[in-house]
Amino acid sequence: MDVETATREQLLRIIAEQQRVIEQQQAVVEQLQARIVDLEARLGRSGGRGMPGLKPGPGGEASKPARKPRAESTGRHRAEPTQRVMHAMDRCPRCGTHLVGGSVKRTREVIELAPSPVQIIEHVYVERRCPSCGKRWVPPALLQEAVVGRQRFGVGLVSLIATLREEGRLPVRTIQWYLQTVHHLSLSVGAIVAASEQIARRGQTTVEGIRERVRASPVVNADETGWRENGRNGYVWTFSTPTERYFTRGTREKEMVDRVLGDTFSGVLVSDFYAAYNHYDGLKQRCWAHLRLDIHELREFYPDDASVQTWAKELGDLYATAKAFSHPKERERLCAKQRFERLALAICAPYREDQAAAQRRLSARITRFIEELFVFVLHPAVPSQNNAAERSLRHLVTSRKISGGTRSPAGTATKMALSSLFGTWRAQGVNPLHATRQLLISPQV
């Protein structure tokens, strides 16, 4: 159409059509700009980084020296946002012009946790009558994944209480305060204790499985520590592997070792020099960490005794050499073990009968347990120290300092079961809250 010869009505139609096209294009542009903003926010880009492919000018990033690469990133890792709030100005503060589009200038991460009130869920069972046969029907109570048995506490609440009690090592009163403050839930002390006892009863089969796997392990670390029950002294024993933790309370007699390991265990027992482990007929590795600590204390007590200092240094160098030894053939490792034993005996021989020597007692100990000091050379999978058992007992020692022990045999049984369950989950890197919930909802054999 020739605009110069078009009538007024025709020109108005052309203008209206052009305005409609412009509005459509503006809507498309706004949608694309919003998409760009969202993509840049996901990529963590800021407006100051520039467009991709734009080469920096003189004095820019290209002129800076290359930064030395780090072994790992030291910056704070941003989590995936669960909600995104966009902040943009609608009008220019200076002239009032309407603003659209734009690019992301910066982002800010805010982590928030809102208190969540407890959910009281009422399950209503409606009875209905069949119009054909006249039989009345009520649906079955299928709540296996919501609650255990006929109790009113859901599996989520019971799992949380047990996790706070065992993994968080919180006192019962503190758990009571937390539930009231954060979740507006008032529970008695007895209800909180009963929740922990329920986990212990439910996990009894799992605990027995842990003990059986410990017995089947080729290497077991063992240790013991004090534990009072109703004011009476006793001992907690731990028998652990890299993936299992088993705890039990009893006396400090050697029968505790036989009761846990049974007749089927034929692996290497790693322990300190306590006499309760002596009667085990299989291979034993005595803890060099305990021995080296005693040697170190002796050196500090006799700093001016040249014979003590020389003796200690020779043993330290021998242990370092044994730790560094490695060979693929078992025969060579056996020969090396025997060679280290002969060298250790030669170092201790001048002092084990000398009543005046300060190192006489430790020399006699090394001579007595010489065949149990270098087992780690023959079997590379065996550790030379008992740190694994010490670490497995750490949480119980902390709990003992907080509570002083347990008050009854039932409380002790609950504590030992929970320690075995949560200790094993901790060693395996399992989320204890999820594992406890799975324990509750899993069918019992």
N, C-alpha and C positions, 0 to 999 in steps of 0.2 A: 504494500500500500504506500502510495506517495504521500508523505506527511504534509507537503506544501499544498496539495490539492484536497486533502481529507477534510471532511466536515467536522464540526465541533463534537458531535456524538461519537464519531469514529475515533477522534483523538482521546476522548474520555475513556473509551473502551480500551485503547492501547495502554493508557496510563494505569488503569485498574489492573490489567493483566500483568504489567511489569511489576507493580507493587506486590501482587500475589506471588510472582516468581522470586522476588527479592526476599520476601518473608520466608518462603520455603528454604531458600539457600541459607538465610541467617539461622534458621532452626537446625539445619544440617551442620553448620559451622559450630554452633553451640554444643551440639551432641559430640562432635569430634573433639572439641576442646575439653569437654568434661572427661572424655575417654583418655585423652592425653594426660590430664591431671591424675586420673586414677592409676594409669600405668606407671607414671613417674613416681607416684607415692609408693607403689609396690616395689619398684626397683630401688627405692631409697635415694633417688636423685634429688639434687637441689638446683635452683636456678642459676647458682654461681658456677656450676661445672661446665656450662657451655654446651653447644650442640655436638652430637657425635660426629667425628671426622674433622672438626675444626682444629687446625693446627695453631698452637700457641705462638704468639708473637715474640719479639726479642725481649729477653728478661722474664719470660713466662716459665711454664713448667719445663720446657725443653732445656733451659739453661741451668736448671738445678741439677746437682749431682745425684746419681742414682742412690736411693736409700738401700742400705744393707738388708737383705731379706731376713726376716725373723723365722725362728723355728716354728712358731705358732702365733696366731693373732692375739694381740693384747687388748684389743678394743672390746667394748661391751657388745655382746650379741643381742640384737633386737628380736623379740618374740613376734610371732605371727599375730597381727592385731585381730581381736574379736569384734571390734567396733571401730569405725572411722568417722570422725567428726570433721567436716570441712569448714574452714574459716576463710571468708572472702568478703571484701567490702562491696556493697551494692552500688554506692554512689561515690563520686570523687568528693573528698572533704573540702576541696578548694572551690570548685565550680559547680558541683552538684550533678555532673554528667553521669548518666547510668553506665555502670561498668559490667562487662561480660567477659567470659573466657579467663585467660590468665594461665600462669604456670606455677608449679610448686616452688616456693622459695625456701622453705625449711619444714621439717616435721619435728614433732616432740612426742615422746612416748611417756604415757602416764599409766602406771600399774596400780590398779585399785582392787580391793576385795571388800565387798559389802557383807555385813553380818546377815546371815540367813536364818530366819526363824524356823523352828522345828515344824515338820509336817505331820499332822495327826490325820491319818488315813483311816476312815471307817469303811469296812467292807460289809455291804448289806447283801444278804442272801434272800432272794424273793422266791416264795413258793408259788408254783403255778399248777393249775389243774387241767389235765387233758380232757377236752370235751368229748372225745370218742370213747375212751376206756374209763374215764373218771379217776385215774390215778393221779396223785399229787406228787410233784417233783420239785426238789430243791437242788441247785447246782452244788457239786462237791467243792470243798475248800482247797483249791489248788494254789497254794501260796508258797511253794518250795523255794522260789527265788526271792521272796520278800521277807519271810519270817521262818524261824526254826521252831517246829513243834507248835504248842499252844500258847507260847509266851507272847507278850505284846511289843517287845523290842524288835525292830527290823534288823536285817543283816547289816545294813549300812551303819546303824548306830552301834551295834555290838562290835563291828570291825573297828570303828573309830575309837571306841573306849579301850579295846585291847591294844591297839596300836599306840595310843597316847600313853597307856600304862607301861608297856614293855619297850617299845622302840623309843618313845619320848622320855621314858623314865620319870613320868609325872606322878606325884602323890595323888591319892584318891581325892583329897580335898581340893587339889588344884584342878583335877578333871571336873569335879563338881562345879567349881567356880567357872571354868571355861564354858561348860554346857549352858550354865545359867546366863552368863554374860553375852556370849556370842549367838547362841541358838535359842535363848529364852526357854530352856528346858530344865526343870527341877527334878533331880534324881537323888535318891538316898544313897548313903555309903554302901549299904547292902546290895542295892541294885547294880552299882558299878562293880563291886567285887564279884557278884554273880555273873556278870557279863564276861569277865576274864575267866572264871571257872568254866563257863560254857565253851569257850574257845579251847581250853585245855582238854576237856572231855571229848570234844569233837575231833581234836587232833591227835588223840591217843594212838590211833592206827598209824598216822603219819610219823609220830615220834618213834614207834617201834620199827618202822621202815628205815628211819635215820640210823637207829642203832645197828640194824642188819647191814646197812651199807658201810658203816664204819668198820664192822667186823670183816667185811669183804675187801676192805681197802688194803693196798700193799704197804702203805705207810700211815701211821696214826700218831698224832701228837697228844700227849697226856699231861695234865697238871691238876693241881688241887688248891683250894683256898678256903679260908674259914667262913662258916655261915651259921648264925645262931637261929635256933627255932624255939620260940617261947622262952627266950633267955638262956637256953642250953647250947653249949658249943657243939659244933659239928663241922663237916667239911663238904664242900661242893667239888665234884670231880668233873673235868671236861675231857672228852675224847673227840678229837677233831681231825678232819681231813680238809683239803682245799675247798670242798663244796659241802661239807656236812659238819654240824655241831651237835654233840649230844652231851647233856648235863644230867647229873644225878647227885643226890645228897646221901651221906652216910658217915661212917667212921673214917679214920685215916689208915685202916689196916689194908693189907695186901689183898684181902678177899674182894675188895671193891674192884680191883683190876680184873680179877677172874669173873666177877659177876657181870661186868659190862662187855668185856671182850669175848668171854665164853671159851669154848674149846675149839671153835672153828677159825679163830684168828691165827694167821701164820705169817703176818707181815713184819715190818720193822717198827718197833715201838720207840718213839723219840720222847725223851723225858729228861728231867734233871737227875740229881744224884740221890734222891730220896729212896730209902731202903724198900719201900712197898713195891717198887718195880723190879727188884733184883731177881725174884723167883721166876720171872717170865723166861721160858726156855728158848724162845726165838731170838732173832737178831735185835739188838738194842743200840740206839745211838744216844749217847749222853750229850747234854747241852754244853757246847763250848761257850755260850754267852755267860752262863753261870760261872764256869771255870775261869774265864778271862776276867770277869768282874772280881773274883776272889784274888786272882793274881795281881790285878791292878791295885786293889786295896792293900795288899801286902807290900807292893812297891812304895806306895805312899806312906805306909807305916814305918818302913825301913829305908828312908831315902839315902842314907849314908852307907848302907851295907852293899858293898860291891858285888858280893856273891849273889845276893838276892836280885840285884839289878841285872846282872849278867844272865842268871838263870831265867828270869822273866823274859828278857829280850830273846833268848834262844828259843824258848817255847813259842813266843809270838811270831818269830820268823818261821818256825817250823809249821805253825798253823796256817800262816799266809801262803806258804809254799804248797801245803796240802790243798788249800782252797783253790789255788790256781791250777792244780794238776787236772788234766783231762786226757783221756785216751779212749778210742772207740772199742778196743779189745778188752774183754773182761779179765783175761789172764794178766795183762799189763797192769790193770787197775788193782788186782789182787797183790801183785808183787809190790806195787807202790804203797798199798796199805800196810803191808808187812814191813816195808822199809821205814815208813813214818813211825810205826810202832817201836821199832828198834832204836830209832834216833831219840824218840821221847823217853824211852827207858834209860838210854845212855845219859840224857840230860839230868834225869831225876835220881839216878843211881847213887851219886856221891852224898845225897842229902836225906834219903828216906830212912836211914838208920841213925843219922846223926841227931842226937837229942838236943844239941845246942843250935842246930840250924833252924832259922825262921821258916824256911820253906819245907821243912820235914813233913808237915801234915799234908800239904798239897801234893808233894812228891809221892807220898804213900797213896793218896787218892788216885793220882794218875797211874801209878803202877797197878793198883787193884782193878781199875776199869780200863786198862789199856786196850783190850780187844773191843771196847764199845766206844772208843773215841774217834776212830777213823773209818767207820762204816760208810760214811758219806763219800769216801774216796772210791770204794768198791761199787757203791750204788749211787750214781749221780742224782737220782730223783729224791734221795733222802737229804733233808736239810741238816746242816751241822749244828743248828741251835733249835731251841724250843719256843721261838718267838710266836709261832702260830697259836700254840696253846695259851700263851700269855695274853695275846690279843683277844682270843675268844673269851677269856675270863674278865676282860676289862670292864664290860658293861655290868657284869654281876658285882664286881668290886665297887663300882660307882653306886649301884643300887643299894648295896649293903651299907655304904656310908650314909645314904639318904634315909633309909628305913631302919637300919639296924638288924635286918633279917626278917623272918616270917613269924607268925604268931601261933600257927597250928600245923599239924601234918598235912591237912588239906591245902593250906596256903602254900606249903613247901612243894607239894606235888604240882600245884598249879604253876608256881614259879619255875620249876624245873621243865615242865612241858612247854611253857611259853618261851623260855630261854632256848630250848632246843629248836622250836619252830622258827622263831624270829632270828635266832643266830644262823640257822641254815639258810633262810631267805636272804639274810644280809650277806652271807658268803657267796650266794649265787647271784647277787645283784637283782633280786626280785623285789618289786614294790610290795611292802608288807601289808598295806591297806587292801590292795587288790587280792593278794594271796589269802588274807584272812577271810575276805568275802567269798572267794572261791571255795575255801574250806568249808564254810557254812552251808553253801548251796549245793555242794557236791553230794551225791547219794552215798550213804554209809553202807559198807558191806557187812 
